[in-house]
Amino acid sequence: MTNVLFTFTVKEDLMERLRFEFPQVDFTVSTSKDRNALEKAEIIMTYGEDITKETLEQAVDLKWLMVASAGLEKMPLRQIGERNILITNVKGIHKIPMSESVMAHLLAIKRALPWIYSQQRENEWSKRSGSSELFGSTALIIGAGAIGSEIGRLLQAFGVKTIGCNRSGNQALHMDEMITFEQLNNKLPSMNIIISVLPSTQETRGLLTYNHFVLMKEDAIFMNFGRGDLIKEDQLIKAMSERQISFCVLDVFENEPLGEEHPFWEMDGVIVSPHVSSHSSEYVPRAIEIFMQNLQEWIKEGTDFQNVIDVEKGY
């Protein structure tokens, strides 16, 4: 009997489906602090942040970690690698909700929805909305993977030119042009929209600095939906206090949750989203679909797993 531990709650209908599809597997729903469950677990399904060095020490039979998120930066990857534990994630399932979140924020800004809502609250009738259009804009998408490519597809449907940016500069889907990280300085001055969906890796931490914002257009929109360590927050605060750009939409931060006294809450042009861009009622069902395909492969002792993580690279 294969023992699987879920360290987060799953709706009963999904658990029933798992038990029906895999009668040879014992599924337990508990926490990463449940020593008895950890000691028996051959497979752990987790959001990742609850897996620590201590967790690994107690999970003596652990052979596979299935992480129901894309970010792995808080996990003890070195220890996981030393034990040759297979680690997979749910890369790809975020692209629909995150791309819709990006488009929602962009359209709200361009079509002056925050202004319209404030006018309603104040019972004020005015047509001076200052609305503009997405059409004809140029967007730089830093991180042209599954999420970035889906954002590119939607932007192109609105008549936006898309420029993808990644480490290699290799072509990605739904990008009119590709550049490398080293070419950012040359492109930023002509961009209307800059969107980052980068993970947190050694190459991406601190990739953007205050000087990059000085290069951007004054009416540019910057959006960070990847990881908060892309830029030091004090540098971003400086850039926004000087209004180097028009809008800054942030779904991720260096430290979460954002403190009640943090300057971002009250800064003009800054929109704070509490790391919810990937949230969706379909999130867990999509994660379970990938898990089931990999679990089928595991049971037949195959090797063709989806979304295998290189622990050295962190993705």
LINWOTA-V891994 format. One record per run of one state. SS is the DSSP state (a for helix, b for strand, c for the rest). FROM is the first residue (numbers start at 1). TO is the last residue. If there is no record, write none. Layout:
[[SS & FROM & TO] [SS & FROM & TO]]
This chain:
[[c & 1 & 1] [b & 2 & 6] [c & 7 & 11] [a & 12 & 21] [c & 22 & 24] [b & 25 & 29] [c & 30 & 34] [a & 35 & 40] [c & 41 & 42] [b & 43 & 46] [c & 47 & 52] [a & 53 & 58] [c & 59 & 63] [b & 64 & 67] [c & 68 & 76] [a & 77 & 82] [c & 83 & 85] [b & 86 & 89] [c & 90 & 94] [a & 95 & 110] [c & 111 & 112] [a & 113 & 121] [c & 122 & 137] [b & 138 & 142] [c & 143 & 145] [a & 146 & 157] [c & 158 & 160] [b & 161 & 166] [c & 167 & 176] [b & 177 & 180] [a & 181 & 188] [c & 189 & 192] [b & 193 & 196] [c & 197 & 209] [a & 210 & 215] [c & 216 & 220] [b & 221 & 224] [c & 225 & 227] [a & 228 & 230] [c & 231 & 232] [a & 233 & 241] [c & 242 & 246] [b & 247 & 250] [c & 251 & 262] [a & 263 & 266] [c & 267 & 269] [b & 270 & 272] [c & 273 & 282] [a & 283 & 299] [c & 300 & 307] [b & 308 & 308] [c & 309 & 315]]
